[in-house]
């Protein structure tokens, strides 16, 4: 991937945005890891709380008082994942917005490396960090730094370009309620609008997973939402050529479903998407016209 920008002396402001709902310890640990492992000075932390009833609000207010958290939005009720993220976009002042799930821990250089990539590429839309497991967390990168162009990156740890957000629009909160598919859909829309979506292995984040927003959804219902919306986002946005790139992965998911005992549920998600075909045509037209 070619570089087109000359480095500037002043680092751009990055808004680190977290969404919390009854995740007091997770969010606290995440923010502590940001404080410990961030060697990038020009950032702010924004937290959107979705109606927490545990000790989160008290903890976050204390962090705000100590100026650890720059901005704090306290929703009286759970407004949903996408709406919460969109609130964070609105509150952000940065050239880049790093959306970090609260059930994550960051490694050293996680932010500086992600920004470095965003600043180097032509028309940055999103830069995803590499998600690592618990065993490899904290060990750092072994080997060469790699930047890979992607159709979409994982929303648990990704930078959005403010420029791309202004053109592409926010997450489609109405369509992807309550969760799953929203960031994938956004990445596809960004690519279709001419922005680059990439992942860098030099920015590393440990994602614990499924600990906050999704824990109120039963496991099988969550599985069906994930698989249905994964395909739906592709159908709404991708060309046939790009959809074909996903066939091996979809095939592997289907094969694995036999061992997981989820084949029937997976087939049900396929049937839902077939029945949804009129909406597929409508959404493809909408996205082509960029009506966001």
C-alpha positions in Angstrom: 0.0 0.0 0.0 1.4 3.3 -1.0 1.9 6.3 1.2 0.8 9.7 0.0 1.0 12.0 3.0 4.0 13.9 4.5 4.3 13.6 8.2 3.3 16.6 10.3 4.9 17.8 13.5 1.6 17.9 15.4 -0.2 14.6 16.0 -3.9 14.8 15.2 -6.4 14.6 18.0 -7.9 11.1 18.5 -11.2 10.6 20.3 -11.2 7.3 22.1 -14.8 6.3 22.5 -16.2 3.5 24.8 -19.8 2.3 25.2 -20.7 0.9 28.7 -23.7 -0.8 30.2 -23.3 -2.4 33.6 -19.6 -3.1 32.8 -18.0 -1.3 35.8 -14.9 -3.5 36.1 -14.5 -4.1 32.4 -14.6 -0.4 31.6 -12.4 0.5 34.5 -9.8 -2.2 33.4 -10.0 -1.0 29.8 -9.4 2.7 30.7 -6.5 1.7 33.0 -4.9 -0.2 30.1 -5.3 2.9 27.9 -3.6 5.0 30.6 -0.8 2.5 31.0 -0.1 1.6 27.4 -0.8 4.7 25.3 2.3 6.5 24.2 0.2 8.9 22.0 -0.3 12.1 23.8 -3.1 13.8 21.9 -6.3 12.0 22.7 -9.5 12.3 24.7 -11.6 9.6 26.2 -15.4 9.7 25.7 -17.7 7.3 27.5 -21.4 6.7 26.6 -23.2 4.9 29.5 -26.4 3.1 28.4 -28.4 3.3 31.6 -26.2 1.3 33.9 -27.6 0.2 37.2 -24.4 -1.2 38.8 -21.5 1.0 40.1 -20.5 2.2 36.6 -22.0 5.7 36.9 -20.3 6.5 40.2 -17.0 5.2 38.9 -17.3 7.1 35.6 -18.2 10.3 37.3 -15.1 10.0 39.5 -13.0 9.4 36.4 -14.6 12.5 34.8 -13.8 14.5 37.9 -10.2 13.4 37.8 -10.1 14.3 34.1 -9.3 10.7 33.1 -12.5 10.7 31.1 -12.9 13.8 29.0 -16.6 13.6 28.2 -19.3 11.5 29.8 -22.8 10.9 28.4 -25.2 9.3 30.9 -28.3 7.8 29.1 -31.3 7.2 31.4 -32.0 4.0 29.6 -30.3 1.6 27.2 -30.6 3.3 23.8 -28.9 0.4 22.0 -25.5 -0.3 20.6 -25.6 1.7 17.4 -27.4 4.7 18.9 -24.8 4.8 21.7 -21.9 4.7 19.3 -23.5 7.4 17.2 -23.8 9.5 20.3 -20.0 9.0 20.8 -19.4 10.2 17.2 -21.4 13.4 17.9 -19.4 14.1 21.1 -16.0 13.5 19.5 -13.7 16.3 18.5 -10.9 14.3 17.0 -9.8 14.0 13.4 -10.0 10.2 14.1 -12.4 8.4 16.4 -11.2 5.2 17.9 -14.2 3.0 18.9 -13.0 0.6 21.5 -15.3 -2.0 23.1 -15.1 -1.8 26.8 -14.3 -5.5 27.1 -10.8 -4.9 25.7 -7.3 -4.4 26.9 -4.8 -2.5 24.7 -1.1 -3.2 24.1 1.7 -0.6 24.0 1.7 1.5 20.8 -1.8 0.3 20.0 -3.0 3.9 19.2 0.2 5.4 17.7 0.5 2.6 15.2 -3.2 2.8 14.2 -2.9 6.6 13.7 0.3 6.1 11.8 -1.4 3.9 9.3 -4.4 6.2 9.0 -2.2 9.2 8.3 -0.2 7.3 5.7 -2.9 5.9 3.4 -4.9 7.6 0.7 -8.5 8.3 1.8 -8.6 6.5 5.1 -12.0 5.2 6.1 -11.3 2.8 8.9 -8.2 1.2 10.4 -8.7 -2.0 12.4 -6.4 -3.2 15.1 -5.4 -6.9 15.3 -7.3 -8.7 18.0 -5.2 -11.1 20.0 -6.1 -13.7 22.6 -5.3 -13.8 26.3 -2.2 -16.0 25.7 -0.6 -13.5 23.3 -1.7 -10.3 25.0 1.2 -8.1 26.1 3.8 -10.0 24.0 4.0 -7.4 21.3 4.4 -7.9 17.6 6.8 -10.6 16.5 7.9 -10.1 12.9 7.1 -7.6 10.2 4.5 -4.9 10.4 1.7 -5.6 7.9 -1.1 -3.4 6.7 -3.8 -5.4 4.9 -6.7 -4.0 2.9 -10.0 -5.5 4.1 -13.7 -5.4 3.0 -14.5 -4.8 6.7 -12.7 -4.8 10.1 -13.9 -5.7 13.5 -15.8 -3.0 15.3 -14.4 -4.0 18.7 -11.2 -2.0 18.0 -11.2 0.3 15.0 -10.5 3.9 14.0 -13.0 5.9 12.0 -11.9 8.9 10.0 -14.1 11.9 10.8 -13.9 12.8 7.1 -15.3 9.4 6.1 -18.0 9.7 8.7 -19.2 13.0 7.4 -19.5 11.6 3.9 -20.7 8.0 4.6 -22.9 8.8 7.6 -23.1 7.2 11.1 -24.0 3.6 11.9 -27.5 2.6 10.6 -29.0 2.2 14.1 -32.5 1.5 12.8 -31.5 -1.3 10.5 -29.1 -3.2 12.8 -31.0 -3.1 16.1 -30.2 -4.5 18.6 -26.7 -5.5 17.5 -24.4 -7.0 14.9 -23.8 -6.0 11.3 -23.6 -2.3 12.0 -19.8 -1.8 11.7 -19.5 -4.3 8.8 -22.3 -2.4 7.0 -20.4 0.9 7.6 -17.1 -0.5 6.3 -18.8 -1.7 3.1 -20.5 1.7 2.7 -17.1 3.5 3.2 -15.4 1.3 0.6 -18.2 2.0 -1.8 -17.7 5.7 -1.2 -14.0 5.5 -2.1 -12.4 5.2 1.3 -9.8 2.6 2.3 -10.5 0.0 5.0 -7.4 -1.7 6.4 -6.1 -3.7 9.3 -2.7 -3.3 10.9 -1.0 -6.0 13.0 1.2 -3.4 14.7 -1.8 -2.2 16.7 -2.8 -5.0 19.0 -5.9 -5.3 21.3 -7.0 -8.2 23.5 -10.8 -8.6 23.1 -12.4 -10.6 26.0 -15.7 -10.6 24.0 -19.4 -10.9 24.8 -19.2 -9.3 28.2 -21.3 -6.2 28.1 -23.8 -5.2 25.4 -24.5 -8.8 24.2 -24.7 -10.5 27.6 -28.4 -9.7 27.9 -29.1 -11.6 24.7 -29.4 -15.4 25.0 -26.6 -17.3 23.3 -28.5 -18.9 20.5 -30.4 -15.7 19.7 -27.1 -13.9 19.6 -25.7 -16.6 17.2 -28.6 -16.2 14.9 -28.4 -12.4 14.9 -24.7 -12.5 14.1 -25.0 -15.0 11.2 -28.2 -13.4 9.8 -26.7 -9.9 9.9 -23.3 -11.0 8.6 -24.9 -12.2 5.3 -27.4 -9.3 5.3 -24.7 -6.7 5.3 -23.0 -8.4 2.4 -26.3 -8.5 0.4 -27.0 -4.9 1.0 -23.6 -3.6 -0.1 -21.3 -5.9 -1.9 -20.8 -6.6 -5.6 -21.1 -10.2 -6.7 -17.3 -10.3 -7.0 -16.8 -9.2 -3.4 -19.5 -11.5 -2.2 -17.7 -14.4 -3.9 -14.6 -13.6 -1.7 -16.7 -14.6 1.3 -17.8 -18.0 0.0 -14.9 -20.0 1.6 -15.6 -18.4 5.0 -19.3 -18.9 4.8 -18.7 -22.5 3.8 -16.4 -23.0 6.8 -19.1 -21.6 9.1 -21.6 -24.0 7.7 -19.3 -27.0 8.0 -18.5 -26.1 11.6 -22.2 -25.7 12.4 -22.5 -29.5 12.3 -20.1 -30.0 15.2 -21.6 -27.0 17.1 -25.1 -28.2 16.8 -26.2 -25.0 15.1 -27.0 -26.1 11.6 -30.8 -25.7 11.9 -30.4 -22.2 13.3 -27.9 -21.3 10.6 -30.3 -22.5 7.9 -33.0 -20.4 9.5 -30.9 -17.3 9.0 -30.4 -18.2 5.4 -34.1 -18.5 5.0 -34.7 -15.2 6.7 -32.4 -13.5 4.2 -34.1 -15.1 1.2 -37.5 -14.0 2.5 -36.0 -10.5 2.9 -35.0 -10.2 -0.7 -37.3 -7.2 -1.5 -35.7 -5.3 1.3 -32.3 -6.3 -0.1 -33.1 -4.6 -3.4 -34.4 -1.5 -1.6 -31.3 -1.2 0.6 -28.9 -1.8 -2.3 -30.6 1.1 -4.1 -30.4 3.3 -1.0 -26.7 2.6 -0.5 -25.9 3.2 -4.1 -27.6 6.7 -3.7 -25.7 7.1 -0.4 -28.9 8.2 1.4 -27.5 8.4 4.9 
